[in-house]
């Protein structure tokens, strides 16, 4: 794969294309968790296609031949509807509901229309040199060059007072394609909300919408996911507990998770492709009804725990960041176009000894057992708990976090003469806590076959052991002994 440097121009602020309300909008109790207080990064690639679709025209200043101009103009137009994203987060000092102290003040968005950060860049490399996948999948070469620089974004876990979106549009050589690289503040939206913004930008760039009549206009309404102030004492009624926010007991052999005590510069991130052959090997040892995601999650959790050398008595977890968008049968349902956070952590737990010494099928069963129906009752309980504790953290000690980010950008389609060529989320440049997330993606390999692609971030010595473990459970020659 190619090694290249992007030549960036000076960053600018892109405000909404027209005046928007100046007001304060509170976040929901899900948004304001400290575990979501960081910036997430992603990239989307577009290559020259054979389309003749109309492109966005910015009035007298027609940028129809330049992807940077197209995206800049479409972004400004999209921000008219997504105007809170052009504002800044503020923190107001309040106590948690019920009078108890919590995790800090209340986060609100001041809709200042200051704009989002936008950087124009050029890379002296052809898009086809980045890889031969159809579409392109992780790992992305020199991905740091396709994102706004770390100096510009700053500390990824500091969100108050900063722009909420950082975007870089990079042209490739011969104008054969471009990349949209972005950071978004997770406190204000999740990956599906960011995909909604990107989808709107692409529709505007194509000329599908005029900015005044979006098919599914963005909806704020975060008050629908907040505990009403008049409820002085939230009641946690659901029989299912919320273990993701509780600490695990520490075994006598370990005082602190090694992942937290390892300096960031000594952490290594790698990607692993699990294609049809590897899946078939692992699936031969687990229930046939297990989904690919359950199988991959269980295998990674088990191999990671073994690689980190946790004490046998130490309890370890896998935490799946699951979206409630499709499983929550809310009555009445949330409006279409809602772009706030709807993440629900689902947790499976075992001792390291149990996880690593029992067959892979046991780990799969632990993951499947903890899946639940996201009902109205459960969500009310979760919101009550969040309000009572006041912006709590997810507890990440001895915890492996998996986020399913597959397919988020597949609806972007074409932008003028360019068509989507792949992309997805990337752990590059994120905070220490966020770097512990493994992103689960799907990509095409070989003759159109689909593979699971997952990122893994570990201390360097543990990464070597992890490679041996994951190879052992997915390789036909060593699978029998490994599982």
DACOR-V634696 format. One record per helix or strand of 2 or more residues. SS is the DSSP state (h for helix, s for strand). FROM is the first residue (numbers start at 0). TO is the last residue. If there is no record, write none. Layout:
BEGIN
[[SS/FROM/TO] [SS/FROM/TO]]
END
This chain:
BEGIN
[[s/5/7] [s/11/13] [s/23/25] [h/33/35] [s/38/47] [h/66/80] [h/82/85] [s/87/91] [s/105/109] [s/115/122] [h/126/129] [h/142/145] [h/149/152] [s/164/171] [h/172/174] [s/176/184] [h/190/205] [h/221/224] [h/242/244] [h/257/260] [h/263/265] [s/266/273] [h/275/282] [h/291/307] [s/314/322] [s/342/350] [h/351/356] [h/359/368] [h/375/388] [s/398/403] [s/413/414] [s/417/425] [h/433/435] [s/436/444] [s/448/458] [h/459/473] [h/478/481]]
END
